[in-house]
């Protein structure tokens, strides 16, 4: 079978530091095993004496903590700007309403109404108000939690408040916690929407986790196109491999997308996942899969540097 795989060398990564890498894990659809691969790679790297930071940017449904078992050390409210209108100064001129691109402000008779769920916190309304009637206030959209997890992994995730429609500002606040000298494992939300773009935009490479099915291939193509638009090096992990799926292999070959690692379909993996366990801790026969993944990610970035 002609699989476009980067050749991994049989060496233990503890001898070869991988500092200051930002590795984003993405998928075109949910349920492909993106978080499973991300947490196991983080565990493997930490076990290999690397300094690892895990950032869970799937702020609507974070679940990396289920596997890495972090202990809460700090919780910070996540806030965004929201305009506050001084009605004594407001002349109802409508300038703020006409310039708001998100329709978060509406002029009704002589009152300007604010719809917080539509406000993107850009601050334009406060800057253009001719009478200075608009000030920049704050509202809480969620929280950012920082913890220490297995093997001293530095763990950060965001939790978006229920009903909040915009994950982007919270994702940005999660990423403000980047630490120098660490390998960042960045778990992106599934799909291809704005939160995904916000997550992967400053990554050094994007690892797409997929599975050999027509639905996963369809969504993989869309996700790859997004990462390519951002000019990111892309590699693919095939999860639940159960034999060659020719359409997937043809697509990867045609688009010269390397397979970084494969993980077979195994009910024992599914059992460990369902119990919130780290796969390579309970099933050490899969350590080589994640060593291959780590080495091939490094090779992918080295190829980028020489282009």
Order of alpha helices (4+ residues) and beta strands (2+ residues): beta-alpha-beta-alpha-beta-alpha-beta-beta-alpha-beta-beta-alpha-beta-alpha-beta-alpha-beta-alpha-beta-alpha-alpha-alpha
